[in-house]
């Protein structure tokens, strides 16, 4: 049964759309962030078919893998094999995370065009995730970004713990803004603000995004990355849209977590995001029925149902 057959309105609901983007880019992270915390190894053949099915659904950005050391994220130890077997489509970009210069070397050897670096907005998470400090992390990023730009790569920046840290508690908005601005000044074309443990609320999202806007950062340079620990990811995404953000990270089927933050649950489900955008008349280019079928397919291979409410509703 298709999405339209179960009650999705064919006409746009009467919402105030003056401050909303007409189109949203969905930055699909299911194959990387969604799978990185799986305890059982997912075969590379399954990952490749997952990416192919996601592309078939109309998603134009598929974060494929990460060149983090296999010791820290064993699930992504097959990064080279995955990229070698990937059928790249001309209308899809396949970003890859790189943690350091060694990761960049691997990305260059694999013919990657789009990379992302990932930083921390807090001291404790920088130490635990990057084996660095809040300030020293930039010295690690600098040669990576410089070399990547020289190689004509595009570089995205992730900032983790933007809304709360399990060890430090609430994170000051100005601290997040300072970290983010430094990454943008290095040469990142876009900054993805992560609610790594899923504690943000819509008002908090507005405050953080407002801090960046007041600092002179255009919303077009910002993206948001929400986890759904307290069920707020979709509401937080709507808040971000009203702040002018038009790129939202999400994971097919709501897969995901963070191996360095035990309290982090799954990402915002791409299907839930698409359902909301459809109801508001915002374009995104995704075929919801194909996406739901893909998440059902992956859930079968992982041996558990998808946590996405839309997948649960449409898969019945």
C-alpha positions as CSV (number, residue, x, y, z in Angstrom):
1,X,0.0,0.0,0.0
2,X,1.4,3.4,-1.0
3,X,1.8,6.5,1.1
4,X,-1.0,8.3,-0.6
5,X,-3.4,5.4,-0.1
6,X,-3.2,5.6,3.7
7,X,-4.1,9.2,4.2
8,X,-1.2,11.5,3.3
9,X,-3.0,14.7,2.3
10,X,-2.8,15.5,-1.4
11,X,-3.2,19.2,-0.7
12,X,-0.8,21.2,1.5
13,X,-2.0,21.8,5.0
14,X,-2.6,25.5,5.9
15,X,0.8,26.2,7.6
16,X,2.8,29.4,7.6
17,X,5.4,28.7,4.9
18,X,6.8,32.2,4.5
19,X,9.9,31.4,6.5
20,X,10.3,27.8,5.3
21,X,12.7,26.6,2.5
22,X,10.9,25.4,-0.6
23,X,13.2,22.5,-0.9
24,X,15.2,20.5,1.7
25,X,18.3,18.4,1.1
26,X,18.2,15.2,3.0
27,X,21.7,14.1,4.0
28,X,21.3,10.4,4.4
29,X,23.6,8.9,7.0
30,X,22.1,5.4,7.3
31,X,25.0,3.5,5.7
32,X,27.6,5.2,7.9
33,X,26.1,6.6,11.1
34,X,23.2,4.2,10.9
35,X,25.3,1.0,10.8
36,X,28.5,2.0,12.6
37,X,27.3,0.9,16.0
38,X,25.9,-2.5,14.9
39,X,27.5,-5.3,17.0
40,X,27.3,-8.0,14.3
41,X,29.3,-7.4,11.1
42,X,27.1,-6.3,8.2
43,X,28.5,-7.9,5.0
44,X,29.8,-5.4,2.5
45,X,27.4,-6.8,-0.1
46,X,24.5,-5.9,2.1
47,X,25.9,-2.4,2.6
48,X,26.3,-1.9,-1.2
49,X,22.8,-3.1,-1.9
50,X,21.5,-0.8,0.9
51,X,23.3,2.2,-0.8
52,X,21.9,1.2,-4.2
53,X,18.4,1.0,-2.9
54,X,18.7,4.3,-1.1
55,X,19.8,5.9,-4.4
56,X,16.8,4.3,-6.2
57,X,14.5,6.0,-3.7
58,X,15.7,9.4,-4.9
59,X,18.2,10.4,-2.1
60,X,20.9,12.5,-3.6
61,X,23.4,12.5,-0.7
62,X,24.5,9.1,0.7
63,X,27.2,9.2,3.4
64,X,28.9,5.9,2.5
65,X,31.4,5.1,5.2
66,X,34.2,6.4,7.4
67,X,38.0,6.0,7.3
68,X,38.2,5.8,11.1
69,X,40.6,3.2,12.5
70,X,39.0,-0.2,12.4
71,X,39.9,-0.7,16.1
72,X,37.5,2.0,17.1
73,X,34.7,1.3,14.7
74,X,35.0,-2.3,13.5
75,X,31.8,-2.1,11.5
76,X,33.4,0.3,9.1
77,X,36.7,-1.7,8.6
78,X,35.5,-2.6,5.1
79,X,35.6,1.1,3.8
80,X,38.0,0.4,1.0
81,X,36.1,-2.7,-0.2
82,X,32.8,-0.8,0.0
83,X,34.0,2.1,-2.1
84,X,35.7,-0.2,-4.6
85,X,32.4,-2.1,-5.1
86,X,30.2,1.0,-5.2
87,X,28.4,1.9,-8.4
88,X,28.5,5.6,-8.2
89,X,25.6,7.5,-9.8
90,X,26.3,10.9,-11.4
91,X,23.3,12.5,-9.6
92,X,24.4,11.2,-6.1
93,X,27.3,12.3,-3.9
94,X,28.9,9.8,-1.5
95,X,30.6,11.6,1.3
96,X,33.1,9.8,3.6
97,X,34.2,10.7,7.1
98,X,37.9,11.2,7.7
99,X,39.3,11.6,11.2
100,X,42.9,12.6,10.4
101,X,45.5,12.8,7.7
102,X,45.8,9.0,7.5
103,X,42.1,8.9,6.9
104,X,42.5,11.5,4.2
105,X,45.2,9.4,2.5
106,X,42.9,6.5,2.3
107,X,40.1,8.7,0.9
108,X,42.4,10.1,-1.8
109,X,43.5,6.6,-2.7
110,X,39.8,5.5,-3.0
111,X,39.0,8.4,-5.3
112,X,36.6,10.2,-2.9
113,X,35.4,13.7,-3.8
114,X,33.5,14.7,-0.7
115,X,34.8,14.2,2.8
116,X,33.6,15.3,6.3
117,X,35.6,16.0,9.4
118,X,34.1,15.6,12.8
119,X,34.9,17.8,15.8
120,X,33.5,18.3,19.3
121,X,31.8,21.2,21.0
122,X,33.0,20.0,24.4
123,X,36.3,19.2,26.1
124,X,35.4,15.8,27.4
125,X,34.0,14.4,24.2
126,X,37.0,15.7,22.3
127,X,39.2,13.7,24.6
128,X,37.1,10.6,24.4
129,X,36.3,10.7,20.7
130,X,39.3,12.3,19.2
131,X,42.0,11.7,21.9
132,X,42.5,15.5,21.8
133,X,41.4,18.6,23.5
134,X,38.8,21.2,22.5
135,X,41.6,23.5,21.2
136,X,44.1,21.0,19.9
137,X,41.5,19.3,17.7
138,X,41.8,22.2,15.3
139,X,45.5,21.6,14.8
140,X,44.5,18.1,13.7
141,X,41.8,19.3,11.3
142,X,43.9,22.0,9.7
143,X,46.2,19.8,7.5
144,X,43.3,17.6,6.6
145,X,41.2,20.5,5.3
146,X,44.1,22.2,3.6
147,X,45.2,19.1,1.7
148,X,41.6,18.2,0.8
149,X,40.9,21.6,-0.6
150,X,44.1,21.4,-2.6
151,X,42.9,18.1,-4.0
152,X,39.6,19.8,-5.1
153,X,37.6,17.9,-2.4
154,X,34.6,19.5,-0.7
155,X,34.8,19.4,3.1
156,X,31.9,19.3,5.5
157,X,32.3,19.8,9.2
158,X,30.4,17.9,11.9
159,X,30.2,19.3,15.4
160,X,29.1,16.8,18.1
161,X,27.5,17.5,21.5
162,X,26.1,20.9,20.4
163,X,23.1,20.7,22.7
164,X,24.2,18.5,25.6
165,X,27.1,16.3,26.8
166,X,26.6,13.2,29.0
167,X,29.7,14.2,31.1
168,X,29.5,18.0,31.1
169,X,25.7,18.6,30.8
170,X,24.3,21.6,28.9
171,X,26.7,23.1,26.4
172,X,26.9,27.0,26.3
173,X,25.6,28.3,22.9
174,X,28.6,30.6,22.5
175,X,31.0,27.6,22.9
176,X,29.2,25.8,20.1
177,X,29.3,28.9,17.9
178,X,33.0,29.4,18.5
179,X,33.9,25.8,17.6
180,X,31.6,25.9,14.5
181,X,33.0,29.2,13.2
182,X,36.6,28.0,13.5
183,X,35.7,24.9,11.4
184,X,34.0,27.1,8.8
185,X,37.0,29.5,8.7
186,X,39.2,26.5,8.0
187,X,37.3,25.9,4.8
188,X,34.4,23.7,5.5
189,X,31.5,24.6,3.1
190,X,28.8,23.4,5.5
191,X,28.5,22.7,9.2
192,X,26.3,19.9,10.6
193,X,25.3,20.6,14.2
194,X,24.8,17.3,16.1
195,X,22.5,16.6,19.0
196,X,24.6,13.5,19.7
197,X,22.6,12.3,22.7
198,X,19.2,13.6,21.6
199,X,18.5,16.0,24.4
200,X,17.7,19.1,22.4
201,X,14.2,20.7,22.3
202,X,12.8,23.1,19.6
203,X,13.6,26.2,21.7
204,X,17.1,25.1,22.3
205,X,17.6,24.5,18.6
206,X,16.3,28.0,17.9
207,X,18.8,29.4,20.4
208,X,21.8,27.6,18.9
209,X,20.9,28.4,15.4
210,X,20.2,32.0,16.4
211,X,23.7,32.2,17.9
212,X,25.2,31.3,14.6
213,X,23.1,33.7,12.7
214,X,23.9,36.5,15.1
215,X,27.6,35.6,14.6
216,X,27.2,36.2,10.8
217,X,26.8,32.6,9.7
218,X,24.2,32.2,6.9
219,X,21.7,29.4,7.6
220,X,22.6,28.0,4.2
221,X,25.9,27.0,5.6
222,X,24.3,25.0,8.5
223,X,22.7,21.6,8.7
224,X,21.3,19.7,11.7
225,X,21.8,16.2,12.9
226,X,19.3,15.0,15.5
227,X,19.1,11.8,17.5
228,X,15.7,10.8,18.9
229,X,16.4,9.8,22.5
230,X,13.6,11.8,23.9
231,X,11.4,11.7,20.8
232,X,12.2,15.3,19.8
233,X,14.1,14.8,16.6
234,X,11.2,15.6,14.2
235,X,10.1,18.7,16.2
236,X,13.7,19.9,16.4
237,X,13.9,19.5,12.6
238,X,10.8,21.7,12.1
239,X,12.3,24.3,14.4
240,X,15.5,24.3,12.3
241,X,13.5,24.7,9.1
242,X,11.8,27.8,10.5
243,X,15.3,29.2,11.3
244,X,16.2,28.9,7.6
245,X,18.2,25.6,7.6
246,X,17.5,23.6,4.5
247,X,19.8,20.5,5.0
248,X,18.8,17.9,7.5
249,X,20.7,14.7,8.3
250,X,18.7,11.6,8.8
251,X,19.0,7.8,8.7
252,X,16.7,5.4,6.8
253,X,14.6,3.5,9.2
254,X,15.9,5.5,12.2
255,X,19.1,3.4,12.3
256,X,22.0,4.6,14.3
257,X,23.7,5.7,17.5
258,X,27.1,6.8,18.7
259,X,29.8,4.3,19.8
260,X,31.3,7.0,22.0
261,X,28.1,8.0,23.8
262,X,26.1,5.2,25.3
263,X,23.0,7.3,25.8
264,X,22.7,8.1,22.1
265,X,19.8,6.3,20.4
266,X,18.9,6.2,16.7
267,X,19.0,9.1,14.3
268,X,16.0,10.9,13.0
269,X,14.3,8.5,10.6
270,X,14.4,9.6,7.0
271,X,10.9,8.3,6.4
272,X,9.5,10.4,9.3
273,X,11.2,13.4,7.9
274,X,9.8,12.8,4.4
275,X,6.3,12.3,5.7
276,X,6.5,15.7,7.5
277,X,8.0,17.5,4.5
278,X,5.3,16.0,2.2
279,X,2.6,17.3,4.4
280,X,4.1,20.8,4.4
281,X,4.5,20.9,0.6
282,X,8.3,21.1,0.9
283,X,10.2,19.4,-2.0
284,X,12.9,16.7,-1.3
285,X,13.0,14.3,-4.3
286,X,12.4,11.1,-2.3
287,X,10.0,8.3,-3.2
288,X,8.6,7.4,0.3
289,X,7.3,4.0,-0.7
290,X,10.7,2.9,-2.1
291,X,12.4,4.2,1.0
292,X,10.1,2.4,3.3
293,X,10.6,-0.9,1.4
294,X,14.4,-0.3,1.7
295,X,14.2,0.1,5.5
296,X,12.0,-3.0,5.8
297,X,14.6,-4.9,3.7
298,X,17.5,-3.7,5.9
299,X,15.5,-4.4,9.1
300,X,15.1,-8.0,8.0
301,X,18.9,-8.3,7.6
302,X,19.6,-6.8,11.0
303,X,17.0,-9.1,12.6
304,X,14.9,-6.4,14.2
305,X,12.0,-4.0,13.2
306,X,12.7,-0.4,12.2
307,X,12.0,2.1,15.0
308,X,10.7,4.6,12.4
309,X,7.0,5.3,13.1
310,X,6.3,5.9,9.4
311,X,8.0,2.6,8.4
312,X,5.9,0.8,11.1
313,X,2.7,2.4,9.8
314,X,3.3,1.9,6.0
315,X,4.8,-1.6,6.3
316,X,1.7,-3.1,7.9
